Amino acid sequence: MTIRLRGAASAVAIALCTFTAPALAGPAEDRMIAQLLDEGLNRSDVMDTASELMDRIGPRLTNSENHRKAEEWAIAKFAAYGLKNIHREPFEFGLGWNLKSYSATMTVPRALPLTVLPVAWSPATGGTITAPVVVAPMSKIENFDAWKGKLAGKIVLVSLPGETSESKDPVFERLSSEEIGKLDKYTLPRHDPEAIALQTARRGFLRKLSAFLKGEGALAMVRMTYRDGKLVHGEGYDFTPGETLAIPAMDMAQEDYRRLVRLEKTGAAPQLSLAIDATFDSNDLLADNIIAEIPGSDPKAGYVMAGAHFDSWIAGDGAADNGAGSVAVIEAARLLTRLGVKPKRTIRFALWSGEEQGLLGSKAYIEQHLATRPVDPALKGIDSYSAWRNAYPITPKPGYSEMKAYFNMDNGSGKFRGIYAEGNVGAASLLRDWLAPFNSLGADKVVMSKTGGTDHVYLQAIGLPGYQFIQDPLDYDTRVHHSSLDTLDHMRADDMRQASVILAGMLLQAAMSDKELPRSPLPTKPDATDPFKVQDPNQ
């Protein structure tokens, strides 16, 4: 592995001979960037680090035994590189869940192993369940009445089977300049309080469905996975501490699921044998973010930060989502300590937990260090971001002014093509300056669009400079994201070297620059943006 991954950099070394030599005669920062390029592209550790995390440890469900093992590994890595102030920052989370084994077999009308994965935080079956299936698609509470009295003793197939997908879009993609150009637009804000209630209802439905099925005497539920090609996902978005699913639940590959539906609809119902051996872990209900630092020379200069979420779902090894971002953060720490940088501002590295359950780790960091918002405590878990960003007023903490820049990676392992300015027109020019040394590596675009769904959004929601990079999509959204294909095989070594170097370079310049990224105004409660929409005066 080491020979193959590091050997791939030999061609890059030739190109660097003409690039780095002139830069050595420039200012100190230019020399460090030249050294950064040399070390990060010719002697990268990023794929070896990735193999340690993904191949040896594997998926990292928040508060699972595997996540705890990965925490110990990351702390040891940071310590070996010589980082300082390495520590855990705990926050309230809830039960862990450890999956030991599982199986699913069709036994009637013939024996056939099935491709499945338990839904995360599913109860165990307590042995093997053998029962006939019933096809009972339910996507909203209003569907329940039609199935009362019909589900006792059954394994319930709860998804509509639909048709096989025949997408004509490419499975693997690199962004063109034209496609990146479309991202350079300012999006007008939309404020819709009704969206909170809609998201809450959608996310909570699986729990309500499982409770209904248990009340009807059903033995287990099976849902069809959302991609074909025998991919499974096992996402447990409905997890809330104290409100786990009421009956065992599995995701099943589309091809197997549709076969069961056809058999049930055209003759005697097929029979399945299911087994889930899993345990809930209540030993420690706190989850942990991992923090490490390169101390700055000026205690009044604040800090800059890079982060990625360390947790994953269970289907693959959590490689693209978000092992890629995590090992890029770790590699950036290695590169900067290897260069012996002495930054003006402290450089802080964060590996977040609980991202997949609602960006919980980064939100906890915000609330511990930067600002608070008066959120209804009844809104927990996956509802938290929508509720949090609509809670006013924002109350900054003393540490609010110390955060000068945050860079996040969480869109797979595709190479960096630029950065989202998140609608901050004032920040675009400085971001463009900091990207300039890496333009020849393909990262040369600053676009005005916002991007969401990951840990920088809490910073943006309180006016702080948190940014996510534009990345080539590769096969992230089409096949890999949250699926059983999320393994190291789908990480691109050249792209990961490039991304790690740029991440380190952006941190270095942000930590050394006399300039600071301008902040957006501290958000205040917006007025209605649609004059024709009737507003609730109490909102």
GIWOHU-V153659 format. One line per field, one symbol per residue. burial: I if it has 24 or more other ideal C-beta (glycine too) atoms within 12 Angstrom, else O. A space follows every 10 residues. Layout:
burial = ???
This chain:
burial = OOOOIOOIIO OIOOOIOOII OOIOOOOOII IIIIIIIIII IIIIIIIIII IIIIOOIIII IIIIIIIIOI IOIIIOIIOO IOIOOIOIIO IIIIIIIIIO OIIIIIIOOO OOOIIIIIII IIIIIOOOII IIIIIIIIOO OOOIOOIOOO IOOIIIIIIO IOOOOOOOOO OOOOIOOOOI OOIIOOOOOO OOIOOIOOII OOIIIIIIII OIIIOIOIII IIIIIIIIII IIIIIIIIII IOOIIIIIII IIIIIIIIII IOIIOOOOII IIIIIIOIOI IOOOOIIIII IIIIIIOOOO IIIIIIIIII IIIIIIIIII IIIIIIIIII IIIIIIIIIO IOIIIIIIII IIIIIIIIII IIIIIIIOII IOIOIOOOII IIIIIIIIII IOOIOOOOOI OIIIIIIIII IIIIIIIIII IIIIOOIIOI IIIIIIIIOO IIIIIIIIII IIIIIIIIII IIIIIIIIII IIIIIIIIII IIIIIIIIOI IIIIIIIIII IIIIIIIIII IIIOOIIOII OOIOOOOOOO OOOOOOOOO
